[in-house]
Amino acid sequence: MTNQVILSVEGVSKSFLGTKALNKVSLEVCEGEVHGVIGENGAGKSTLMNTIFGSLQRDEGTIRFMGEEVNFKYPADALKAGISMIHQETSLVQQFTASENIWLGMEDRFVKNGVLDNGARDEATKKLFEEYDLSIRHNAVVSQISMAACQMIEVIRAVAGNAKLIIMDEPTSSLSENEVGVLFRIIRKLTSQGVAIIYISHKIEEIQEICDRVSVYRDGNYIGTRPVADVDRNQIVSMVVGRELTSLFPKAEAEIGDTVLEVKNLTRYGKFRDVSFTLRKGEILGFAGLEGAGRSEVASCIFGIDQADEGEILINGKKVSIKSPSEAVELGIGMVTEDRLRRGIIAQMSVKHNMTMARLKKFCGKGFGIIREREETGAVDEMIKTVQIKVSDRNQRIDSLSGGNQQKVIIGRWIMTTPQILILDEPTRGIDVGSKSEIHRLMSSFVQQGMSIILISSEMPEVLGMADRIVVMREGRAVFTCDREEANQELLGKYVLG
């Protein structure tokens, strides 16, 4: 990192329909710096980045890049100037190969006599993959590769475009711990070459590990910038939420009762094998392990999304065969899936209809199945209060809400089914620290009321902070189980990594 300022934002404001999303905010990024940007959902981070990138036009203020004032009308202008932005959701063309995506819009570099030289383009791609030590095939079709590989391709595309500044928006939300390590290695190589990185994340531990400085935003306002070495986790949290969080993991005591779920030697070929565990009334059972260890796949079989090949599932001592999610719901099971955007919300629908879709029968009259709308609306309004969703109107489209509030809608959906067992798969992935604390508080409240929870999380502190017992999975097997009292990060890490 040098002291040469590459990007300067001063007094930038942006309003939508009279509501200020940004209020005279500032940001300063230096050459070769990893500059963290953090704030709760709705703090204005994305609006600010889209304003810098030319996706939105500011109402006032100045932006200087490479010493000159800029006012990009379109993202193409920013790209041409040397700014690239990697969004949380991939912008790659799914039907194209890695090589085609990397050079999209830059094909003129490989045109000879009016003809595109695909071989030269692919060779350039191979060299970039080799330079950054990536084992991705240049001709791999994007729709057939992992999210982690897609993220790396996005980074390489920015490198290919000779970006001087790369904006990364929640780049690790879908990555495993090992994949995060690969991304960090690439980031460090880029900054050693003078490239500046704006790193947007809700994960404070990542900010502390990879960033040089961090800027905090709250409710559309700029709160301040600090060297990461000079602030601890609690100070960052306090800046983000505007108050001290007494506990990020507010685990309340709940009465643990009899076994409500028993899984015996459950196997799905190629995914997991011989998995056994029990879940008791009022208990939070945590599942730790790397992505791909089989945790989510076991949950999908319990909920009827997939079918197990061998083994038994018992609910309240009775053997059951769950062939669909609707059967699981009838048996008192609810599930918040790990992929909120693709398997959780229906983006075009309202908060109300996203919340009630799992229990519409409850609001239907006898005979014709006509929905009793007043009853449905009343139940939705009550659930909005219960799970504390920040929404202006129940009929607001769910995709207009922050990630944390979308997640609360999904949780509310399953609470409406009055489940005795609630499976939460990565319930706080990609949401801000304040919303995380609220969801943890809801979990404690649910088990105090007699519900049982299966918590699947890639964040070790979350499992340690919220679970009564912990099951560690590795390579499709349950390799270790322990109580909360004996668990610690070192012990679990040993079994997670083998």
Secondary structure, DSSP 8 states (H G I E B T S, - for coil): --S-EEEEEEEEEEEETTEEEEEEEEEEEETT-EEEEE--TTSSHHHHHHHHHTSS--SEEEEEETTEE---SSHHHHHHHTEEEE-SS--S-TTSBHHHHHTTT-GGGGEETTEE-HHHHHHHHHHHHHHTT----TT-BGGGS-HHHHHHHHHHHHHHTT-SEEEEESTTTT--HHHHHHHHHHHHHHHHTT-EEEEE-S-HHHHHHH-SEEEEEETTEEEEEEEGGG--HHHHHHHHHSS--S-SS--------SEEEEEEEEEETTTEEEEEEEEETT-EEEEE--TTSSHHHHHHHHTTSS--SEEEEEETTEEE---SHHHHHHTTEEEE-S-HHHHT--TTSBHHHHHHGGGGGGGB-TTT--B-HHHHHHHHHHHHHHTT---S-TTSBGGGS-HHHHHHHHHHHHHTT--SEEEEESTTTT--HHHHHHHHHHHHHHHHTT-EEEEE-S-HHHHHHH-SEEEEEETTEEEEEEEGGG--HHHHHHHHH-
